[in-house]
């Protein structure tokens, strides 16, 4: 049976968009999401880190904390898009959108391979 891609939840989509410019740590992600949404989306730590964990578990982002030498006292965790997601994300025409009905809140949301709607 073929696994069908599910639409990205809103928080996941905001994080993916924030990471398009490159690696960021968790707190900087919150600021970038707020910036990209003109302040309409404010992501608290529970949503932010839960979403980062799900995206990493789904293979859409990866933690990069240990790849670059950082200050000894720095405790931040850094994240970036995986190479596969970056290639897909920079080609929006390849995103599949699923129209959503009134019960779903209307609009559409990109469905990326491997994404889950948890």
Backbone torsions as a table, in degrees:
resi	resn	phi	psi	omega
1	UNK	NA	132.8	-179.2
2	UNK	-80.2	133.2	177.6
3	UNK	-79.5	126.1	-178.7
4	UNK	-93.5	134.2	179.3
5	UNK	-65.8	141.6	178.5
6	UNK	-109.7	153.2	178.9
7	UNK	-62.4	146.4	175.5
8	UNK	-72.9	135.3	171.8
9	UNK	-63.0	158.8	-176.6
10	UNK	-54.8	-47.0	-178.5
11	UNK	-61.5	-39.5	178.9
12	UNK	-64.8	-43.5	179.9
13	UNK	-61.9	-42.4	178.9
14	UNK	-61.9	-40.6	179.7
15	UNK	-68.5	-42.9	178.0
16	UNK	-58.6	-46.4	179.7
17	UNK	-62.9	-38.5	179.7
18	UNK	-66.9	-30.1	-178.4
19	UNK	-86.7	-3.3	178.7
20	UNK	-60.0	-30.4	-179.3
21	UNK	-82.4	-7.1	178.1
22	UNK	129.5	-173.2	-175.2
23	UNK	-60.4	138.2	175.6
24	UNK	-143.9	155.4	171.9
25	UNK	-92.3	167.0	-172.6
26	UNK	-52.8	-48.4	-177.8
27	UNK	-66.7	-39.7	178.0
28	UNK	-64.6	-33.1	176.6
29	UNK	-60.3	-43.0	179.3
30	UNK	-59.5	-43.1	178.5
31	UNK	-65.3	-40.7	-179.9
32	UNK	-67.2	-39.8	177.1
33	UNK	-62.0	-45.1	178.2
34	UNK	-61.6	-41.3	179.5
35	UNK	-63.9	-47.7	-178.0
36	UNK	-65.5	-27.6	-178.4
37	UNK	-98.3	12.7	-176.9
38	UNK	53.8	36.9	175.9
39	UNK	81.8	1.1	-178.1
40	UNK	-79.8	-21.3	178.8
41	UNK	-114.1	120.2	175.8
42	UNK	-120.4	118.4	-174.1
43	UNK	-104.0	113.4	178.1
44	UNK	-74.1	169.0	-175.7
45	UNK	-61.7	-37.2	180.0
46	UNK	-62.3	-48.4	177.9
47	UNK	-65.5	-45.8	-176.0
48	UNK	-60.6	-53.3	-175.0
49	UNK	-76.2	-29.9	173.4
50	UNK	-65.4	-41.4	179.1
51	UNK	-68.2	-41.8	177.5
52	UNK	-60.2	-41.2	178.9
53	UNK	-63.5	-45.6	179.8
54	UNK	-63.4	-42.6	179.2
55	UNK	-63.4	-39.9	177.8
56	UNK	-67.6	-43.9	178.6
57	UNK	-61.1	-33.4	179.5
58	UNK	-83.1	-2.4	177.8
59	UNK	76.6	22.2	-178.8
60	UNK	-95.5	-27.2	174.8
61	UNK	-132.0	166.8	177.1
62	UNK	-139.7	148.1	176.1
63	UNK	-79.6	135.5	-176.3
64	UNK	-120.2	12.3	-174.1
65	UNK	-50.6	-44.8	-173.3
66	UNK	-87.6	-1.7	-177.0
67	UNK	-77.8	-25.1	-176.6
68	UNK	-123.5	137.2	176.8
69	UNK	-63.0	129.5	-179.2
70	UNK	-127.4	168.3	178.8
71	UNK	-56.7	145.7	-177.9
72	UNK	-58.6	-32.7	-175.7
73	UNK	-94.9	3.3	-178.8
74	UNK	-78.7	125.0	-176.9
75	UNK	-110.4	7.6	-177.2
76	UNK	-71.4	148.3	172.5
77	UNK	-106.1	132.6	-178.1
78	UNK	-107.0	148.2	-177.2
79	UNK	-135.7	152.7	173.1
80	UNK	-147.3	162.6	175.5
81	UNK	-68.7	147.8	172.3
82	UNK	-69.1	160.1	-179.8
83	UNK	-59.2	-40.8	-179.8
84	UNK	-63.1	-44.9	-179.1
85	UNK	-69.1	-38.8	178.4
86	UNK	-59.8	-44.0	179.8
87	UNK	-62.9	-40.0	179.4
88	UNK	-71.5	-41.9	-175.2
89	UNK	-67.5	-30.5	-179.4
90	UNK	-83.2	2.2	176.1
91	UNK	-122.9	74.1	-174.7
92	UNK	-56.9	-27.0	-179.5
93	UNK	-62.8	-19.8	179.7
94	UNK	-85.2	-12.3	179.4
95	UNK	-69.7	137.2	174.8
96	UNK	-99.4	129.7	178.1
97	UNK	-108.2	138.2	178.3
98	UNK	-109.1	115.7	176.4
99	UNK	-59.5	140.5	179.8
100	UNK	-115.1	143.3	-178.0
101	UNK	-84.5	-179.3	-177.2
102	UNK	-59.0	-33.7	-180.0
103	UNK	-69.1	-25.2	179.9
104	UNK	-88.3	-5.9	-178.5
105	UNK	98.6	7.5	177.2
106	UNK	71.8	-178.2	178.2
107	UNK	74.4	-164.4	177.5
108	UNK	-144.0	161.1	-178.0
109	UNK	-138.1	134.9	-179.7
110	UNK	-61.1	140.4	174.8
111	UNK	-107.9	115.0	-178.8
112	UNK	-106.4	140.7	178.5
113	UNK	-54.5	135.0	178.5
114	UNK	84.4	-7.6	-178.9
115	UNK	-78.3	151.4	177.1
116	UNK	-125.3	159.2	-178.4
117	UNK	-101.9	27.8	179.0
118	UNK	-61.7	NA	NA
